[in-house]
Amino acid sequence: MIEFDANLLAAAGFMILGGLLRGFLGFGGSMGAVPGLSLIYGPLGAVSIVLLADIGAVLQLLRTAVRQSDKRVVAPLALASVLTTPLGAWLLINIDPHDMQRAIAVTVLGFAAILAVGWRYQRPPTLPVVVGVGVVGGVLSGGAGMGAPPAVLFLLSGPHDHAAVRANIIGYLAVANMTALATIWLNGALSTEILWRAIVLAPPYLAAIWAGGHLFRFASEGVFRYLALAAVALVGIAALLF
């Protein structure tokens, strides 16, 4: 049975933060919620709770992704992620994630710095590049519930406007997150207690997604890109330090 105590209240606060990021940026549910939830429920519990709650987010945001995303980019990106997510989930269940987090941090911060100075692809990226990003994202999605940073940085570097970038991110994560959740479930790591916690914490998460989506309507492309890069950079710094 779930206890309605200070831990649950704090967890709801972390879920609200993650939901605001997910609704506004199209990503960030795990970035905002998992670090705090990990202190309460452990890494596996935190990742599982957010991925379960994200089922509602996928349903809530998917119409935007279908209407506005570039399927020629999203499809190979998501497929490569699907094929490599099981490896990341195996790492999450069987290996200490700290070394992986540090490697993620260095890579993410390096690429974020490049984009921060204004670099972008001058031509559409080749298929091997798209697939490579999907592979990295798949491993990180299964291993840390954070497959978004490589895909976000990649999509921000392209020629699309901020509405299309957000839609591409939503479409990619719809596939990546559900694949990560299915893999964790198939490995027998979803307990009844985790399911109940996700049910209790999903409503504030989904409400915050709705609020974040409405805030996005007022954001310029410059503000969106700045906040997206800042969010990814903060994840990289946190992963490097903790």
C-alpha positions as CSV (number, residue, x, y, z in Angstrom):
1,M,0.0,0.0,0.0
2,I,1.3,3.5,-0.8
3,E,1.9,5.8,2.1
4,F,0.9,9.5,1.6
5,D,3.9,11.0,3.4
6,A,6.6,13.6,2.8
7,N,8.5,11.3,0.4
8,L,5.4,11.0,-1.8
9,L,4.8,14.8,-1.7
10,A,8.5,15.4,-2.8
11,A,8.1,12.8,-5.5
12,A,5.0,14.7,-6.8
13,G,7.1,17.9,-6.9
14,F,9.7,16.2,-9.0
15,M,7.1,14.8,-11.3
16,I,5.6,18.3,-11.8
17,L,9.0,19.6,-12.8
18,G,9.5,16.8,-15.2
19,G,6.0,17.3,-16.6
20,L,6.5,21.0,-17.2
21,L,9.7,20.3,-19.2
22,R,8.0,17.4,-21.1
23,G,5.1,19.6,-22.1
24,F,7.1,22.7,-23.0
25,L,10.2,21.1,-24.7
26,G,8.7,17.8,-25.8
27,F,11.3,16.1,-23.6
28,G,12.6,16.4,-20.1
29,G,10.2,14.2,-18.1
30,S,13.1,11.9,-17.0
31,M,15.5,14.8,-16.8
32,G,13.3,16.7,-14.3
33,A,12.0,13.8,-12.3
34,V,14.4,10.9,-12.3
35,P,17.3,12.5,-10.3
36,G,15.1,13.4,-7.4
37,L,13.0,10.3,-7.6
38,S,16.2,8.2,-7.5
39,L,16.9,9.6,-4.0
40,I,13.6,8.3,-2.8
41,Y,12.9,5.1,-4.8
42,G,16.3,4.2,-6.3
43,P,17.3,4.5,-10.0
44,L,15.3,1.5,-11.3
45,G,12.2,2.6,-9.4
46,A,12.6,6.2,-10.6
47,V,13.0,5.3,-14.2
48,S,10.1,2.9,-14.2
49,I,7.7,5.3,-12.5
50,V,8.4,8.0,-15.0
51,L,8.2,5.7,-18.0
52,L,4.8,4.3,-16.7
53,A,3.5,7.8,-16.2
54,D,4.7,8.8,-19.6
55,I,2.2,6.4,-21.2
56,G,-0.4,9.2,-20.6
57,A,2.1,11.8,-21.9
58,V,2.5,9.9,-25.2
59,L,-1.3,9.8,-25.7
60,Q,-1.5,13.5,-24.7
61,L,1.2,14.7,-27.1
62,L,1.2,12.2,-30.0
63,R,-1.3,14.2,-32.1
64,T,1.2,17.0,-32.3
65,A,4.0,14.6,-33.3
66,V,2.0,13.0,-36.1
67,R,0.9,16.3,-37.5
68,Q,4.1,18.3,-37.4
69,S,7.1,15.9,-37.3
70,D,9.4,15.0,-40.1
71,K,8.8,11.2,-40.5
72,R,11.9,10.8,-42.7
73,V,14.1,11.7,-39.7
74,V,12.0,10.4,-36.8
75,A,11.4,6.9,-38.3
76,P,15.0,5.7,-38.6
77,L,16.0,7.5,-35.4
78,A,13.2,5.7,-33.5
79,L,13.9,2.3,-35.1
80,A,17.6,2.4,-34.2
81,S,16.6,3.3,-30.7
82,V,14.1,0.4,-30.4
83,L,16.7,-2.1,-31.5
84,T,19.3,-0.9,-28.9
85,T,17.1,0.0,-25.9
86,P,17.2,-3.6,-24.6
87,L,21.0,-3.3,-24.2
88,G,20.5,-0.2,-22.1
89,A,17.8,-1.8,-20.0
90,W,20.1,-4.7,-19.3
91,L,22.8,-2.3,-18.2
92,L,20.3,-0.5,-15.9
93,I,19.4,-3.8,-14.2
94,N,22.8,-5.4,-14.0
95,I,25.5,-2.7,-13.9
96,D,26.3,0.3,-11.7
97,P,25.1,3.3,-13.8
98,H,27.7,5.9,-12.6
99,D,30.4,5.2,-15.2
100,M,27.7,5.4,-17.9
101,Q,26.5,8.7,-16.5
102,R,29.9,10.3,-16.6
103,A,30.4,9.2,-20.2
104,I,27.0,10.6,-21.1
105,A,27.9,13.9,-19.4
106,V,31.1,14.5,-21.3
107,T,29.5,13.7,-24.6
108,V,26.3,15.8,-24.0
109,L,28.2,18.8,-22.7
110,G,30.6,18.8,-25.6
111,F,27.9,18.8,-28.2
112,A,25.7,21.3,-26.3
113,A,28.7,23.7,-26.3
114,I,29.0,23.3,-30.1
115,L,25.3,24.1,-30.6
116,A,25.4,27.0,-28.1
117,V,27.7,28.9,-30.4
118,G,25.2,28.6,-33.3
119,W,26.4,25.6,-35.3
120,R,23.8,23.8,-37.3
121,Y,23.7,21.3,-40.1
122,Q,23.9,23.0,-43.5
123,R,22.4,20.0,-45.3
124,P,20.1,17.2,-44.2
125,P,22.1,14.6,-42.2
126,T,22.9,11.3,-43.8
127,L,21.1,8.1,-42.8
128,P,24.1,6.6,-41.0
129,V,24.3,9.7,-38.8
130,V,20.6,9.5,-38.0
131,V,20.9,5.8,-37.2
132,G,24.0,6.4,-35.1
133,V,22.2,9.0,-33.0
134,G,19.3,6.5,-32.5
135,V,21.6,3.8,-31.4
136,V,23.2,6.0,-28.7
137,G,19.7,7.3,-27.7
138,G,18.4,3.7,-27.4
139,V,21.2,2.6,-25.1
140,L,20.7,5.7,-22.9
141,S,16.9,5.4,-22.9
142,G,17.0,1.8,-21.6
143,G,20.0,2.4,-19.3
144,A,19.0,5.7,-17.7
145,G,15.6,6.6,-19.0
146,M,17.4,9.6,-20.6
147,G,17.6,8.8,-24.3
148,A,16.5,12.3,-25.2
149,P,19.8,14.3,-24.9
150,P,21.5,12.8,-28.0
151,A,18.3,13.0,-30.1
152,V,17.5,16.5,-28.8
153,L,21.0,17.9,-29.6
154,F,20.8,16.2,-33.0
155,L,17.4,17.6,-33.9
156,L,18.3,21.1,-32.6
157,S,21.3,21.0,-35.0
158,G,19.0,20.6,-38.0
159,P,17.1,23.1,-40.2
160,H,13.7,22.6,-38.7
161,D,11.9,25.4,-36.8
162,H,11.2,25.0,-33.1
163,A,7.6,23.6,-33.5
164,A,8.9,20.9,-35.8
165,V,11.9,20.2,-33.6
166,R,9.5,19.7,-30.6
167,A,7.2,17.5,-32.7
168,N,10.2,15.4,-33.8
169,I,11.3,15.0,-30.2
170,I,7.8,13.9,-29.1
171,G,7.6,11.4,-31.9
172,Y,11.0,9.9,-31.2
173,L,10.3,9.7,-27.4
174,A,6.9,8.1,-28.0
175,V,8.7,5.1,-29.4
176,A,11.9,5.2,-27.3
177,N,10.2,5.5,-23.9
178,M,7.6,2.8,-24.6
179,T,10.3,0.4,-25.8
180,A,12.3,1.1,-22.6
181,L,9.3,0.4,-20.5
182,A,8.5,-2.8,-22.3
183,T,12.1,-4.0,-21.9
184,I,12.1,-3.3,-18.2
185,W,8.8,-5.2,-17.8
186,L,10.1,-8.2,-19.8
187,N,13.1,-8.3,-17.5
188,G,10.7,-8.7,-14.6
189,A,11.7,-5.5,-12.9
190,L,8.2,-3.9,-12.6
191,S,6.8,-4.6,-9.1
192,T,3.3,-3.9,-7.9
193,E,4.6,-1.2,-5.6
194,I,6.2,0.6,-8.6
195,L,2.9,0.4,-10.5
196,W,0.9,1.9,-7.7
197,R,3.4,4.7,-7.2
198,A,3.2,5.5,-10.9
199,I,-0.6,5.5,-10.8
200,V,-0.6,8.0,-7.9
201,L,2.1,10.2,-9.4
202,A,0.8,10.3,-13.0
203,P,-1.9,12.9,-12.5
204,P,0.4,15.8,-11.3
205,Y,2.8,14.8,-14.1
206,L,0.1,14.9,-16.8
207,A,-1.4,18.2,-15.5
208,A,2.1,19.7,-15.6
209,I,2.5,18.5,-19.2
210,W,-0.7,20.2,-20.2
211,A,0.5,23.5,-18.6
212,G,3.9,23.2,-20.3
213,G,2.3,22.7,-23.6
214,H,0.3,25.9,-23.2
215,L,3.4,27.8,-22.3
216,F,5.1,26.6,-25.5
217,R,2.5,28.5,-27.5
218,F,4.1,31.8,-26.3
219,A,7.7,30.8,-26.9
220,S,9.9,32.1,-29.7
221,E,12.3,29.9,-31.5
222,G,15.2,31.6,-29.7
223,V,13.7,31.0,-26.3
224,F,12.9,27.4,-27.1
225,R,16.4,26.6,-28.3
226,Y,18.0,28.3,-25.3
227,L,15.9,26.5,-22.8
228,A,16.3,23.1,-24.6
229,L,20.1,23.5,-24.6
230,A,20.1,24.7,-21.0
231,A,18.1,21.7,-19.9
232,V,20.4,19.3,-21.7
233,A,23.5,21.0,-20.3
234,L,22.1,20.9,-16.8
235,V,21.6,17.1,-17.2
236,G,25.2,16.7,-18.4
237,I,26.5,18.7,-15.4
238,A,24.4,16.8,-12.9
239,A,25.5,13.5,-14.4
240,L,29.1,14.5,-14.2
241,L,29.0,15.8,-10.6
242,F,26.7,13.1,-9.0
